[in-house]
Amino acid sequence: MAVREIVAGMPWWVKWIALPVVVLVVFGGLIASVVGFVIALVFKVLILVALVGGLVFAVRKFTSSSSSSSRGDW
């Protein structure tokens, strides 16, 4: 509650400009590392999904073409 009282007595530009800038300066590297890690993780998950989907598509395509040629009486 003491922090809210301290911040409440400050002008608007301190609350909305100065404090966020100080937080970004202090924690900017950490924030950038976390965002970079999340983006890299999402990219790797998308690559994995694309590769697995391509593999499933290729297996179904080749097994359906080979099974249709072997089952000509259908």
C-alpha positions as CSV (number, residue, x, y, z in Angstrom):
1,M,0.0,0.0,0.0
2,A,2.9,2.3,0.6
3,V,4.0,2.1,-3.0
4,R,0.6,3.2,-4.2
5,E,0.7,6.2,-1.9
6,I,4.1,7.2,-3.1
7,V,3.1,6.8,-6.8
8,A,-0.2,8.6,-6.3
9,G,1.5,11.8,-5.2
10,M,3.7,12.0,-8.3
11,P,2.8,13.9,-11.5
12,W,1.3,12.0,-14.5
13,W,4.4,12.1,-16.6
14,V,6.4,10.3,-13.9
15,K,3.8,7.5,-13.6
16,W,3.3,7.0,-17.4
17,I,6.6,7.9,-18.9
18,A,9.5,7.9,-16.4
19,L,8.7,4.7,-14.5
20,P,8.1,2.6,-17.6
21,V,11.4,3.9,-19.1
22,V,13.3,3.0,-15.9
23,V,11.7,-0.5,-15.9
24,L,12.7,-1.0,-19.5
25,V,16.3,0.2,-18.9
26,V,16.7,-2.1,-15.9
27,F,14.9,-5.2,-17.2
28,G,15.2,-4.6,-20.9
29,G,17.7,-7.4,-21.5
30,L,15.7,-9.9,-19.5
31,I,12.5,-8.9,-21.4
32,A,14.3,-9.2,-24.7
33,S,15.7,-12.6,-23.8
34,V,12.3,-13.9,-22.8
35,V,10.6,-12.6,-25.9
36,G,13.3,-14.0,-28.1
37,F,13.1,-17.4,-26.4
38,V,9.3,-17.5,-26.9
39,I,9.5,-16.5,-30.5
40,A,12.2,-19.1,-31.2
41,L,10.1,-21.8,-29.4
42,V,7.0,-20.9,-31.4
43,F,9.1,-21.0,-34.6
44,K,10.4,-24.4,-33.8
45,V,7.0,-25.7,-32.9
46,L,5.7,-24.5,-36.3
47,I,8.6,-26.2,-38.1
48,L,7.8,-29.4,-36.2
49,V,4.1,-29.2,-37.1
50,A,5.0,-28.6,-40.8
51,L,7.5,-31.5,-40.9
52,V,5.1,-33.9,-39.2
53,G,2.3,-32.9,-41.4
54,G,4.4,-33.3,-44.5
55,L,5.5,-36.7,-43.3
56,V,2.0,-37.8,-42.7
57,F,0.9,-36.5,-46.1
58,A,3.8,-38.3,-47.9
59,V,3.1,-41.6,-46.1
60,R,-0.6,-41.5,-46.8
61,K,0.1,-40.6,-50.5
62,F,2.5,-43.4,-51.0
63,T,0.6,-46.0,-49.1
64,S,-2.6,-45.2,-50.9
65,S,-1.0,-45.3,-54.3
66,S,0.8,-48.6,-53.6
67,S,-2.3,-50.1,-52.0
68,S,-4.5,-49.0,-54.9
69,S,-2.2,-50.6,-57.4
70,S,-2.1,-53.9,-55.4
71,R,-5.8,-53.9,-54.9
72,G,-6.9,-53.5,-58.5
73,D,-10.1,-55.6,-58.0
74,W,-11.7,-52.9,-55.8
